[in-house]
């Protein structure tokens, strides 16, 4: 089989991140329709993530937020989103690049997406180093998403032919 010079794995992840971007942009304009609500997990140490030191101490690697009843000032850009949430009664503003998202789930309709942040385009637009790092982790069998809950996570890189 020929080498994938087009990097379909990266293109697919980028397109699916576009789904999250479009959904959040619509919700920022019109609010959550019906019973829809979202669980969004993200890498807290990914480039561009901004949250308080207190939250970063509590959630050193990954955090899951819920957008349902009590959130405010949801702002969506081409590269990420900002949202206000309350943690133990303390208001916080989180800034989360789409590239940092590891999972998106809407339990009202059982719809979910899972991402490998390492395959996301970097802020300088370079994808190759990040994708190579993801492929290397996959080859070594290193995964960190889903293992705590016993889920089996398969990266798109697992289906890409290795040179």
N, C-alpha and C positions, 0 to 999 in steps of 0.2 A: 504494500500500500504506500502511496506517495506521502511525503511529509506535508503537514498542514501549514503552509506558509500564510494562509489567510487568518489563522488563529480563531477558528469557529468557537472554541471554548470561551475566549475573551469576548467575542461579539455576542454570544448568547447571554453571558452574565451581564454585559452592558445593557442589552435589550431588556432583561428582566429588572434591572435597577431602574430602567425607564418606566416600568409599570408602577413601581413604588413611588417614583417621582410624580407621575401623573395622578395617582390616587391621592397622595398627600396634597398636591396642588389643588385638586378639586375640593378636598375637605377643608383646606384653608380658606377657600372662597365661600363655600356653602354650608359647612358643618358636616357632621357625620350623619348619613342617611339611615333611617330605620334602626336596626340592631347592630349595624357595623361598628366594630372597634378593632384596634390593632395592638398586637404585641410586636415590638421591634427590638431585636437584640443587636448589639454593636460592640466592636472592639474599643474599649475605653482609651487605649494608648495609641490608636491609629492617628496618623497625621491629620490635623485639622479639627479633631474632636476637642470641644471645650466644655468642661464641667468643673464644679468646685473641687477643691482639694479634699474636702470631706467625702464627697462621693467617689473621687478617684481612689481614696484610701479604702473605702468600703468595697468598691468594685474595681479591683486592680487590673483585670484583663477584659472582662466582659460584663455587660449590663443589659437588662431587658426593661424597657419602659412600656407602659400601657397608655394608649390614647383612647380614652373613652368618655368619662364624664367631666373630669377635672383637669383640663389642660387649657392653656391660653396662648395667645400670640403665636400661633403656628405660622411660620414664614418659610416658604419653599423657594429655593433658587435652583439654578441648573446643576449645581454641584452638591447641594445638601439641604438640610432644613434646620430650623431653630424652633424650639418650643419651650413654653413655661410649664413646669410641673411642681408639685409640692411633695417634699420628702420629710416625713415626721413633722408636718406643719410649717416647714421652712420652704419658702418659694425659691426655686432655682430656674435658671435659663440654661438649657443644653443646646449646643451646636453640634450637629452630627452630619458629617459628609456622607453621601450615599456610598462612597467607597468603603466606609467603615462598617456598614450594615452586614451582619452575619445571617439574620433571619427576619422575616416579615410574615406575620400570621394574622388572619382575620377569622376568629373562631365562629363568628355568626354564620359564615358560609363555608367553613372548613377549607379555606384557601391559604396556602402557605408557600413561601419561597425561601430557599436557603442559598447563601452566598459564601464564597471564599474570598475574604477581603484581600488576600494576596494576589488575586487575579484582576483586581480593580485597577483602572488607570491611575497613575500617580498624579499629583497636582501639576507636575511639569509636563504631563501628557504622555510620559513614557510607560509602556505596559510591559515591555519585554522582561526587565529584571524581576518585576513582581510575579509574572507568570512563570518564569523559570524557577523562582523560589518555591512557588506552589507545586510545580511539577516535582521538584526535588523532595519536598515534604511528602508528597503522595507516594513517590518511589520508596521512601524510607518507612512509609506507613505511619507518619506522624499526622494525627488529626487532633484537634482540640474541641471541635464543635460536636455536641450531641453525645459525647462519650459518657458524661456524667449521668445521663438519663437512659443509657443503654441503647441509644439509637445508633444505627449504622449510617454514617454520612459518606456519600460517594462524591468525590470531586469530578467535575467534567473532565479534568486532566486524566482521570483514570481510563478514559476512552480514547485518548489521543495516542497515536502511535509514537513511541519513543525512538529517537535516532540511534 
